[in-house]
Amino acid sequence: MKFASLFSIGLLSFSACLIAPSTTRMASAQCVMTDVGQQVTMSGSRRPTDRSNNVNMQSQGPCTGNSITTTTEQLQQGGTAPTVQRREVNQQMQGGSDGGTGVTTPTVRVIVNPKADVFNPADDPNNPANRIQGR
């Protein structure tokens, strides 16, 4: 008797797993806007790089399951002159739906902008090793 009731409960649980997906709505992820932009200088200059990184992200209305990604790399290598790096990004997401859930959530915005100034003695004209080698 105990086995029969356990079997019945197990069968009922298994049946619920088969029926539930057909009666429930699918979940969808909300929209994501991502920007990744590296700005790097490797030179013989000890002066910091003059940089700007302007990112404009706009979204309108409910949104489900969409994404925008921009990626860039600005690399200045060599020399001793001051470096200037400018970056402008515009992302826009319009329209969409709430995925049939009736729940509206804000669009996720992610901005990643690592910046680095790396001094390279091999590019420095005042480095004694460069004068010996005639650089």
Secondary structure, 3 states (H helix, E strand, C coil): CHHHHHHHHHHHHHHHHHHHHHHCCCCCCECEEEEEEEEEEEECCCCCCEEEEEEEEEECCCCECCEEEEEEEEEEECCCCCCEEEEEEEEEECCCCCCCCCCCCCCEEEEECCEEEEECHHHCCCCHHHHHCCC
